[in-house]
Amino acid sequence: MSRFLLCLILSFPALHAQTAGDWIHSRGNEAMTGLSATELRFPLELAWQHQMMTKPKGQAEMLVSSAVVRAGKVYAGCKDGQFRCLDLATGEKKWEAIAKGAFDGAAAFAGELIVAGCQDGFVYAWNAETGKEAWKYETDAEIHAAANVWTDPKTQAQKVLIGSYDYKVYCLDAKTGKQDWAAETGYYINGGSAVGEGMVVFGGCDSVLHVHDVTSGKEVRQIEVGSYIGNNVAIADGVIYVSHYGNRVGAYSMADGAKVWEYGEREFEFYAAPTIWEKSVFCGGRDKRFHAIDRSTGVKLWEYRCRDRIDSSAVVCAGKVAVFGSDDGYLYAVDVKDGKEVWQYEVGAPVKTSPAIAGDYVIVGADDGVIYAFKSAPLKKP
């Protein structure tokens, strides 16, 4: 078994181990590195599309959250307050829940539950099979951040980690929704909270990386990055990788907060979260380019040009291709070694979501209010 596959297996809770047909974390794992063990077969073909919402008068975009997948079902929310469970093979709606605010951030699985934050200020937990509400927890402001679920290796207890516009990141008991701890920051939290090496790390509009003990919530350190952090960070081998509105992607030591390197050549923001694969870091930018960066030095390896900005956080599949969307309305796959295009598909609306890779399926939401599911090409006969 390869080191990569072993790392993926160990990063998921034993209670519901991820299979090849699942995507139980919106960024692939608790550390939010954006990796999938699935090898895709190109060209991908459109399998189905599901209209989550229709455009209300005067609304410019119809955002759909990044999806998660388990046991043949796709879960995602959208801007009009609907959260839906869909059949992975057909796109047929299985159940839906309605809230009084948008679902911007991706959901996460916690045992038999699916958990998501909403702009109405609540964190909701539903039975993933039936859609019946199990609990909800009220924060003091809107929630835009993705949920992450951490499993305590000692007790196997699962905890929900999620940030709010009340300047706090919450740790909630996954079974009951009761608060374990809350960490206060200096401003809004937009991105998910990454977990690695006993720490939870998150950034926000206060331009600071916050490092806390994931069990107790106790602050370990703060790391100034100099500008707004709009998405989740990624953790790998004791290093925190972050993109931000100061037009840079940076790497920082988790042990002492020291800057390892900083990358950025143009005066365009980075919103998409970084993806970490072996010796490379990948990140789309608002300069219309998808960047490959040397993980040790921060030096540019290559870049791929799109027609518009890239806010979609990429997923690297089987160490071969990076899959991401762009505001130009296309979904792309490029070779991670040299950045050469492998495949593209014109969706026709901006794709800001991070792809979900579930078995033969690639699922993305677009700003036309639609979830698109693509399927790998059939296996070639011997």
C-alpha positions in Angstrom: 0.0 0.0 0.0 1.4 3.4 -0.9 2.2 6.0 1.7 -0.5 8.3 0.2 -3.3 5.8 0.4 -2.3 4.8 4.0 -2.4 8.5 5.0 -5.9 8.9 3.5 -7.2 5.8 5.3 -5.8 6.9 8.7 -7.3 10.3 8.4 -10.9 9.1 8.5 -12.9 8.0 11.5 -13.2 4.3 12.1 -16.9 4.6 12.8 -17.6 5.5 9.1 -14.5 4.7 7.2 -14.4 6.4 3.8 -14.7 4.1 0.8 -13.8 4.8 -2.8 -17.4 5.9 -3.5 -17.5 8.4 -0.6 -16.4 12.0 -0.1 -17.0 12.5 3.6 -14.9 15.6 4.0 -15.4 18.6 1.7 -11.6 18.9 1.3 -10.8 15.2 1.3 -9.7 14.8 5.0 -9.7 16.6 8.4 -6.5 18.4 7.5 -8.2 19.8 4.4 -5.4 19.0 2.0 -7.7 18.4 -1.0 -6.7 14.9 -1.9 -8.5 11.9 -3.4 -7.2 8.4 -4.0 -9.5 8.0 -7.0 -8.0 7.8 -10.5 -10.3 9.4 -13.0 -10.8 8.2 -16.6 -11.1 10.9 -19.2 -13.1 12.2 -20.9 -15.6 12.7 -18.1 -19.2 12.6 -19.2 -22.1 14.6 -17.8 -24.2 12.0 -15.9 -26.9 14.3 -14.5 -27.7 17.8 -13.3 -30.0 18.9 -10.5 -31.5 22.3 -10.2 -31.2 23.4 -6.6 -32.8 26.8 -7.0 -34.1 29.2 -9.7 -32.9 32.7 -10.0 -35.1 35.2 -8.0 -35.6 38.7 -9.5 -32.6 40.9 -8.8 -30.3 38.2 -7.5 -26.9 38.1 -9.3 -25.8 34.6 -8.4 -27.2 31.4 -7.1 -24.4 29.9 -5.0 -24.4 26.2 -4.3 -22.2 24.8 -1.5 -19.5 22.2 -2.1 -20.9 18.7 -1.8 -20.1 15.8 0.4 -21.0 12.1 -0.5 -21.6 9.0 1.5 -23.3 5.6 0.8 -24.6 6.6 -2.6 -26.0 10.0 -1.6 -24.9 13.6 -2.3 -25.5 16.3 0.3 -25.4 20.1 -0.5 -27.1 23.3 0.3 -27.7 26.5 -1.6 -28.4 30.2 -1.3 -32.1 30.1 -0.9 -32.0 28.1 2.3 -32.5 24.6 0.9 -30.4 21.7 2.0 -30.8 18.5 -0.1 -29.9 14.9 -0.2 -29.6 13.5 -3.7 -29.1 10.0 -5.2 -25.5 9.8 -6.5 -26.4 7.7 -9.5 -29.4 9.7 -10.7 -29.5 13.1 -9.0 -33.0 12.4 -7.7 -34.0 14.2 -4.6 -34.3 12.0 -1.5 -35.1 14.6 1.1 -34.7 18.3 1.8 -34.6 20.6 4.8 -35.5 24.3 4.7 -33.9 27.1 6.8 -34.2 30.8 6.9 -30.8 31.6 5.5 -28.3 30.5 2.8 -26.2 27.4 3.1 -22.8 28.6 1.9 -20.4 26.3 3.6 -20.0 22.5 2.9 -21.6 20.0 5.3 -19.8 17.2 7.2 -20.7 13.8 8.4 -20.8 12.9 12.1 -21.9 9.3 12.7 -25.4 8.9 11.4 -25.8 12.7 11.1 -25.0 15.3 8.4 -24.1 18.7 9.8 -24.1 22.1 8.2 -24.0 25.8 9.2 -26.5 28.3 7.9 -26.6 32.1 7.4 -29.6 32.2 9.9 -26.9 31.6 12.6 -27.7 28.0 13.3 -25.7 24.8 13.0 -28.1 22.0 11.9 -27.7 18.3 12.3 -30.1 15.9 10.4 -30.2 12.2 10.1 -28.4 11.5 6.9 -30.7 8.8 5.8 -34.1 10.4 6.6 -33.5 14.1 6.9 -35.1 14.3 10.3 -33.6 17.1 12.4 -31.5 15.7 15.3 -30.4 19.0 16.9 -29.5 22.6 16.1 -27.1 25.0 17.8 -27.5 28.8 17.7 -24.5 31.1 17.3 -24.7 34.9 17.5 -24.3 35.7 13.8 -24.3 34.3 10.2 -22.4 31.1 9.4 -20.6 31.0 6.0 -17.9 28.5 6.9 -17.7 24.8 6.1 -18.2 22.3 8.9 -15.4 19.9 9.8 -15.7 16.8 12.0 -12.9 15.6 14.2 -12.7 12.2 15.8 -10.9 12.0 19.2 -8.4 9.0 18.7 -8.6 8.2 22.4 -12.4 8.2 22.9 -13.6 7.9 19.3 -16.0 10.8 20.2 -16.8 13.0 17.2 -16.7 16.8 17.4 -18.1 19.4 14.9 -15.8 22.4 14.3 -17.3 25.4 12.6 -16.8 29.2 12.5 -19.3 32.0 12.6 -19.5 35.7 11.9 -19.7 36.2 15.7 -15.9 36.0 15.5 -15.8 32.5 17.1 -15.0 29.0 16.1 -17.1 26.4 17.9 -16.4 22.8 18.9 -19.7 21.0 19.4 -20.4 17.4 20.5 -21.6 15.7 17.4 -24.3 13.6 19.1 -26.0 16.3 21.1 -24.9 19.6 19.6 -23.7 20.8 23.0 -20.8 23.2 23.0 -17.4 21.8 24.2 -15.5 25.0 23.7 -15.5 28.2 21.6 -12.4 30.1 20.4 -12.7 33.9 19.9 -10.9 35.7 17.1 -10.8 39.3 15.9 -13.3 39.3 13.0 -15.5 37.1 10.7 -14.7 33.5 10.0 -15.4 32.4 6.4 -13.3 29.2 5.9 -13.4 25.8 7.4 -11.2 24.7 10.4 -8.4 22.3 9.5 -7.3 19.6 12.0 -3.8 18.1 12.2 -1.2 16.9 14.7 -3.5 17.6 17.7 -4.3 21.2 16.6 -7.1 23.0 14.9 -6.1 25.9 12.6 -8.3 28.5 11.1 -8.0 32.0 9.7 -10.5 34.8 9.0 -10.9 38.5 8.3 -8.6 39.5 11.2 -5.7 38.4 9.0 -4.4 35.9 11.6 -3.8 32.2 11.6 -5.2 30.8 14.9 -3.7 27.6 16.2 -5.6 25.9 19.1 -5.4 22.6 20.9 -8.2 20.7 19.2 -9.2 18.8 22.4 -9.4 21.7 24.9 -9.7 24.7 22.5 -6.8 26.4 24.3 -4.9 28.9 22.1 -1.4 27.8 21.3 -0.3 30.7 19.1 -1.4 33.4 16.6 0.4 33.9 13.3 0.0 37.2 11.4 -0.3 36.8 7.7 -1.1 40.4 6.8 -4.4 40.1 5.0 -7.9 38.6 5.0 -8.1 34.8 4.8 -11.2 33.8 2.9 -11.0 30.0 2.9 -9.7 27.1 4.8 -6.0 26.4 5.4 -4.4 23.0 4.9 -2.1 21.2 7.3 0.7 18.7 6.2 3.8 17.5 8.0 3.9 20.3 10.6 3.3 23.1 8.1 0.3 25.3 7.6 -0.5 26.4 4.1 -2.7 29.4 3.5 -3.9 31.7 0.7 -5.1 35.2 1.3 -6.3 38.5 0.0 -2.8 40.0 0.3 -2.1 38.3 -3.1 0.0 35.6 -1.6 0.1 31.9 -0.8 2.2 31.2 2.3 3.7 28.3 4.4 4.2 28.6 8.1 5.7 26.3 10.7 3.0 25.0 13.1 5.7 24.5 15.8 6.8 28.1 16.1 4.8 30.1 13.6 7.8 31.0 11.5 7.3 31.8 7.8 8.7 29.0 5.7 8.0 30.8 2.4 5.6 33.1 0.6 4.5 33.0 -3.1 2.9 35.6 -5.2 3.9 37.5 -8.4 0.9 39.6 -9.2 -1.4 41.9 -7.4 -4.5 39.7 -7.5 -6.1 38.0 -4.4 -6.1 34.3 -3.6 -9.5 33.0 -2.4 -9.2 29.4 -3.3 -7.7 27.1 -0.6 -4.3 25.5 -1.2 -4.1 21.8 -2.2 -1.1 19.8 -1.0 0.4 16.9 -2.9 3.8 15.4 -2.2 6.3 18.0 -3.3 3.8 20.6 -4.6 1.2 23.1 -3.5 -1.6 24.0 -5.9 -3.8 27.1 -5.8 -6.0 29.0 -8.1 -5.9 32.8 -8.1 -7.9 35.7 -9.2 -5.2 36.4 -11.7 -7.0 33.7 -13.9 -4.1 31.3 -13.3 -3.8 27.9 -11.6 -0.5 27.8 -9.8 1.8 24.9 -9.0 4.4 25.8 -6.3 7.4 23.9 -4.9 6.3 22.8 -1.4 9.8 23.2 0.1 10.9 26.5 -1.5 7.8 28.4 -2.6 9.2 28.7 -6.1 6.8 28.5 -9.1 6.8 25.2 -10.9 4.2 26.0 -13.6 0.9 27.8 -14.1 -2.2 27.1 -16.2 -4.2 30.0 -17.6 -8.0 30.2 -17.5 -10.3 32.8 -19.0 -11.5 34.2 -15.6 -10.6 34.1 -11.9 -10.3 30.8 -10.0 -12.1 30.7 -6.6 -12.6 26.9 -6.8 -10.4 24.9 -4.4 -8.8 22.1 -6.4 -8.7 18.4 -5.7 -5.7 16.3 -6.7 -6.9 12.8 -7.8 -4.5 9.8 -7.4 -1.5 12.1 -7.7 -2.2 12.6 -11.4 -4.6 15.4 -12.1 -5.9 18.5 -10.4 -9.6 19.2 -10.9 -11.1 22.7 -10.3 -13.6 25.2 -11.7 -13.3 28.8 -12.8 -15.5 31.8 -13.0 -15.2 31.4 -16.8 -17.8 28.7 -16.5 -15.5 25.7 -17.2 -14.5 22.7 -15.1 -10.9 21.7 -15.7 -8.5 18.8 -15.2 -4.8 19.4 -15.6 -1.7 17.2 -15.2 0.0 17.9 -11.8 3.4 17.3 -13.3 3.5 19.9 -16.0 0.1 21.7 -15.9 -1.0 20.4 -19.3 -4.7 20.3 -19.9 -6.2 16.8 -19.7 -9.9 17.8 -20.0 -12.3 20.7 -19.8 -16.1 21.0 -19.8 -18.2 24.2 -20.3 -20.8 24.3 -17.6 -21.8 27.8 -18.6 -21.9 29.4 -15.2 -19.1 30.3 -12.7 -17.9 27.2 -10.7 -16.6 28.3 -7.3 -17.2 25.1 -5.4 -14.5 22.5 -4.5 -15.2 19.3 -6.5 -16.4 16.2 -4.6 -14.8 13.0 -5.9 -16.9 9.9 -5.2 -16.0 6.7 -7.0 -16.5 7.4 -10.7 -18.3 10.7 -10.0 -17.1 14.3 -9.9 -19.7 16.6 -8.4 -19.6 20.4 -8.5 -22.1 23.2 -7.9 -22.3 26.3 -10.1 -23.7 29.8 -9.9 -26.7 28.9 -12.0 -28.1 27.0 -9.0 -27.3 23.6 -10.5 -25.3 20.6 -9.2 -23.5 18.8 -12.0 -22.3 15.2 -11.7 -19.7 13.9 -14.2 -18.8 10.3 -14.6 -15.5 8.7 -15.5 -15.2 7.2 -19.0 -16.0 3.4 -19.1 -13.2 1.0 -18.4 -11.5 -0.1 -21.6 -12.0 -3.7 -22.5 -8.8 -5.8 -22.6 
